[in-house]
Every structure is written in structure tokens, then in C-alpha cells.
């Protein structure tokens, strides 16, 4: 009987110890931190969308000098005969609207892709300047230059790359090739005369053109998931369409024909540069 009692007590103690061990193990398992979550993989695939924002344009044009100058063959009669440098620059602002299409792939926390876009804008820089002088011999010189530059649509093909700050927030950079439409319109006229005689001469010309200018663009921004398959972005980009020149043919006349090395025909060369900065908001749809 005593042996049976001891055997029962020993069994109870073993069961109690086993239950306590199981409880301790369960408690430790509850306190163990959960494994880190992996980022969402919904950043891979095609995306298209629309953008809108503001462009600040940098447009410069200059007429280095196309004045009339009397030369008798022994040197200029007009003292110095210095060309006028007529320079204009403008920074107009324009709203911009457009769309984009691209593909990207996610590699862990990195997102890489390629994207193209097409945008519209319209901003013009204008300038008018008159330069008048009278030289040592009393010969009067006058130059008038009027010009305008306008930027229209632009497009780009770019690489994009960035890192996920959170599973739903991407910080990225972008750079690539750009092309844009630049239009210009110019008028130049000059006159030179001697008030003490009947002699005078004039030169004038005008021109207008539109051209497609290649360049580069670079910038960056942030993109965030706002709903399933829908992402919003904010982006800054700088685009440079380079420097270029245009020639405006001039027609010159004189009351005495061509005198010395006075040119009766020539051209006014216009030096230009075009660039712009843009801040865009966009909304994209994933496929």
C-alpha cells in the first residue's frame, strides 16, 4: 500500500514538472519577435499615367553685331567701328501637361526601369534694343534688334533607378535623352548717315523658324502607393537643349552704292540657348 502511494506521488510530481516546462516553452515562443516582413513585390511591371506641373524656362539670345561700317580702304572712317553686342535673357514660367509610359522591375529593395514621356508647354521670351551713337567725324550710327524665343513640346527617354524607403515609398533618380521644339523670330536693321552730306546707308533683315533640339535631362523624385495598382509621384527635372545659332540674311543699300569695303549684303548671326526646369505631379496605373 505504501509503495502504491509513493508511486502515485511520483507520477503527480512528474506530470506537474512536465506541465510547467511546457508552459515556460509556450511563454518563450509568445515573446519571440515575429520575423521581419519582406517588401511588397508590386513594383514590377508596366506603368502608364499623366503628369502636370510648372516649367521655368531659361532662354537666351544674342546678336553679336552686324552694323554698317564705312571703310575707304585705308581703315574705317568711323572711329573704332565696334560691333554692338545685343543680348537678351528670359526666365518665363509655363504650366506643363503630359503623359508617360514605362517598365520597371524590383530586385529586393532596388527598383530599376526605363520610361518615356511627352509634355506640352508654351512660354516666350521677347527683347527689343536700339543702340545709337555719333562718332568723331559726326557720322551717326543706329542699330535696332528685335527677337523672341519660344519653347513648345518636349519629350524624353530615360533610365530610372531607386530604393524602397518603405514597401510603399520609392525614392528614385532618372536621366536620359531629351528633345524639344524651339521657335525663334528676329528682325535686325541698321543705318549710318552723314548729316553734313547726302550720304547714307541702311541694312535690314528678318527671319523666323522652328527646330527640334536634342539634349539631356536629369532629376529625381518620390513615388508612393496610394491604392492597389495606383501610384502617385512628385518629380524634379532639369533639361538642357544646348546652344545653337541662326543666320538672318540682310539686304543693304547705300545712296552711293558700295563704298570701299562697305558690304551691300550679309547676315546677322543670332546665338541662342534653351533649357528649362520642371516640377511635376503624376499619377500612374500599373499593369
C-alpha positions in Angstrom: 0.0 0.0 0.0 2.8 2.3 0.9 4.5 1.5 -2.4 1.4 2.4 -4.3 1.2 5.7 -2.5 4.8 6.6 -3.3 4.3 5.6 -6.9 1.2 7.9 -7.2 3.0 10.8 -5.7 6.0 10.4 -8.0 3.6 10.3 -11.0 1.9 13.5 -9.9 5.3 15.3 -9.5 6.5 14.2 -12.9 3.3 15.4 -14.6 3.5 18.8 -12.7 7.1 19.3 -13.8 6.2 18.4 -17.4 3.3 20.9 -17.4 5.5 23.7 -16.1 8.1 23.0 -18.7 5.5 23.1 -21.5 4.1 26.4 -20.1 7.6 28.0 -20.0 8.3 26.9 -23.6 5.0 28.3 -24.8 5.6 31.6 -23.0 9.0 31.9 -24.6 7.5 31.2 -28.0 4.9 34.0 -27.5 7.6 36.5 -26.5 9.8 35.7 -29.6 9.7 38.7 -32.0 8.0 38.0 -35.4 10.2 37.6 -38.4 10.8 40.8 -40.4 8.3 41.4 -43.2 9.6 41.4 -46.8 8.8 44.3 -49.1 5.8 44.1 -51.4 6.7 43.0 -54.9 4.1 45.1 -56.7 6.8 47.4 -58.2 7.4 45.1 -61.2 5.6 45.6 -64.4 4.3 48.2 -66.9 3.0 51.6 -65.8 1.3 54.5 -67.6 0.0 57.7 -66.4 -0.4 61.5 -66.6 1.6 64.4 -65.2 1.0 68.1 -64.6 3.2 70.9 -63.2 5.2 74.0 -63.9 8.3 74.7 -66.1 10.7 77.6 -65.6 12.5 78.3 -68.8 15.9 79.7 -69.4 16.1 81.3 -72.8 18.9 83.4 -74.1 19.6 85.0 -77.5 22.3 87.5 -78.6 23.1 89.3 -81.8 26.9 89.7 -81.7 26.9 92.6 -84.2 26.0 93.3 -87.8 26.4 97.0 -88.1 27.2 99.1 -91.1 30.7 100.5 -91.2 32.4 102.8 -93.7 35.9 101.8 -94.9 37.8 103.7 -97.5 40.4 101.0 -97.9 42.8 103.0 -95.6 40.9 102.0 -92.5 37.5 102.6 -91.1 36.3 106.2 -91.3 34.0 105.7 -88.3 36.3 105.7 -85.3 36.6 102.2 -83.7 33.8 100.7 -85.8 32.9 98.5 -82.8 30.1 96.0 -83.2 27.2 96.2 -80.7 26.6 93.1 -78.7 22.8 92.9 -78.2 22.0 90.2 -75.5 18.6 89.2 -74.1 17.7 86.5 -71.5 14.4 85.5 -70.0 13.0 83.1 -67.4 9.3 82.8 -68.2 7.1 80.2 -66.5 4.6 77.9 -68.2 2.2 75.2 -67.0 3.1 71.8 -68.4 0.9 68.7 -69.0 1.7 65.3 -70.5 1.9 61.5 -70.1 4.4 58.7 -69.5 4.8 55.0 -70.2 7.5 52.8 -68.7 8.5 49.4 -67.3 10.3 48.7 -64.0 11.5 45.6 -62.1 12.1 45.1 -58.4 15.2 43.4 -57.1 14.9 43.3 -53.3 14.8 46.9 -52.2 16.0 48.2 -55.6 13.7 49.2 -58.4 15.2 49.7 -61.9 13.4 50.6 -65.2 13.1 52.7 -68.3 10.5 55.4 -69.1 9.5 57.7 -71.8 7.3 60.8 -71.6 5.8 63.6 -73.8 4.8 67.0 -72.4 3.4 70.3 -73.6 4.3 73.8 -72.5 4.3 77.3 -74.0 6.5 80.3 -72.9 8.1 83.1 -74.8 11.0 85.5 -74.2 11.0 88.8 -76.1 13.6 91.6 -76.4 14.0 94.9 -78.2 17.0 97.1 -78.1 18.2 100.2 -80.0 21.8 101.4 -80.0 22.6 104.9 -81.4 25.9 106.7 -81.4 27.8 109.5 -83.3 31.5 109.0 -84.0 34.3 111.5 -84.1 33.6 112.5 -87.7 29.9 113.2 -86.9 28.7 110.1 -88.7 25.5 108.8 -87.0 25.0 105.0 -86.3 21.8 103.3 -85.3 21.1 99.6 -84.7 17.7 98.0 -83.9 17.3 94.4 -82.9 14.1 92.7 -82.0 13.8 89.0 -81.2 11.7 86.3 -79.5 12.2 82.7 -78.5 9.5 80.2 -77.6 9.6 76.6 -76.3 6.8 74.2 -77.2 6.5 70.4 -76.6 9.3 68.2 -75.2 9.9 64.5 -74.8 12.5 62.2 -73.2 13.6 58.6 -72.9 15.2 57.9 -69.5 16.6 55.3 -67.2 15.1 55.2 -63.7 16.6 53.7 -60.6 15.8 53.9 -56.9 15.4 52.2 -53.5 12.3 51.5 -51.4 12.3 53.5 -48.2 9.3 51.5 -47.1 7.4 48.8 -49.0 5.1 51.6 -50.4 7.5 54.5 -50.9 10.2 54.7 -53.6 13.0 57.3 -53.8 14.5 57.4 -57.3 16.7 59.2 -59.8 16.3 59.5 -63.5 18.4 60.6 -66.5 18.5 60.3 -70.3 18.0 61.8 -73.7 15.6 64.7 -74.4 14.2 66.5 -77.4 12.2 69.7 -77.6 10.8 72.2 -80.0 12.3 75.7 -80.0 10.9 78.5 -82.3 12.5 81.9 -82.9 11.7 85.2 -84.7 14.2 88.0 -85.3 14.4 91.4 -87.0 17.6 93.5 -87.4 18.0 96.9 -89.0 20.9 99.4 -89.0 21.5 102.8 -90.6 24.6 105.0 -90.9 24.5 108.6 -92.3 26.5 111.8 -92.5 24.2 114.8 -91.6 26.6 117.2 -93.4 26.2 115.4 -96.7 23.6 113.5 -98.7 25.3 110.1 -98.0 23.5 107.4 -96.1 23.2 103.6 -95.9 20.9 101.0 -94.4 20.7 97.3 -93.8 17.8 95.2 -92.6 16.6 91.6 -92.5 14.1 89.3 -90.7 13.7 85.6 -90.1 11.6 83.0 -88.2 12.0 79.3 -87.8 11.1 76.3 -85.6 13.5 73.5 -84.9 13.8 70.2 -82.9 16.7 70.4 -80.5 18.3 67.3 -78.9 19.6 67.5 -75.3 19.7 65.7 -72.0 17.5 65.6 -68.9 18.2 64.5 -65.3 16.4 64.7 -61.9 14.7 62.6 -59.3 11.7 62.3 -57.1 9.5 60.1 -54.8 6.7 57.7 -55.8 4.2 56.2 -53.4 1.4 53.6 -53.5 -1.9 55.2 -52.9 -4.2 52.3 -53.8 -3.9 48.8 -55.3 -2.3 49.3 -58.8 -2.2 53.1 -58.4 0.8 55.2 -57.6 1.4 59.0 -57.1 4.7 60.8 -57.7 6.4 64.1 -57.4 9.4 64.8 -59.6 12.0 67.5 -60.4 14.0 67.5 -63.7 16.4 69.8 -65.4 16.5 69.7 -69.2 19.2 71.4 -71.4 18.6 71.7 -75.2 22.0 73.2 -75.8 23.3 76.2 -77.7 22.9 76.9 -81.4 22.9 79.7 -84.0 20.7 81.1 -86.8 21.5 83.5 -89.6 19.2 86.3 -90.7 20.0 87.4 -94.2 20.5 91.2 -94.6 19.8 93.5 -97.5 22.0 96.6 -97.6 21.5 99.8 -99.7 23.6 102.9 -100.0 23.0 106.3 -101.6 26.3 105.9 -103.4 26.4 102.1 -103.9 29.1 100.1 -102.1 31.6 102.5 -100.8 35.0 101.0 -100.1 34.6 97.7 -98.1 31.1 98.6 -97.1 29.0 95.4 -97.6 25.8 95.6 -99.5 24.7 92.1 -98.4 25.4 89.9 -95.4 23.7 88.3 -92.4 23.0 88.8 -88.7 24.1 85.8 -86.7 21.8 85.0 -83.7 23.3 82.9 -80.9 20.8 81.1 -78.7 20.5 78.7 -75.8 17.4 76.9 -74.4 16.9 75.0 -71.1 14.2 74.5 -68.5 13.4 73.2 -65.0 10.2 71.3 -64.3 8.4 70.2 -61.1 5.7 67.6 -61.9 3.0 65.8 -60.0 1.9 62.5 -61.6 -0.5 59.6 -61.2 0.4 56.2 -62.6 -1.6 53.0 -63.2 0.2 49.6 -63.0 -0.3 46.7 -65.4 
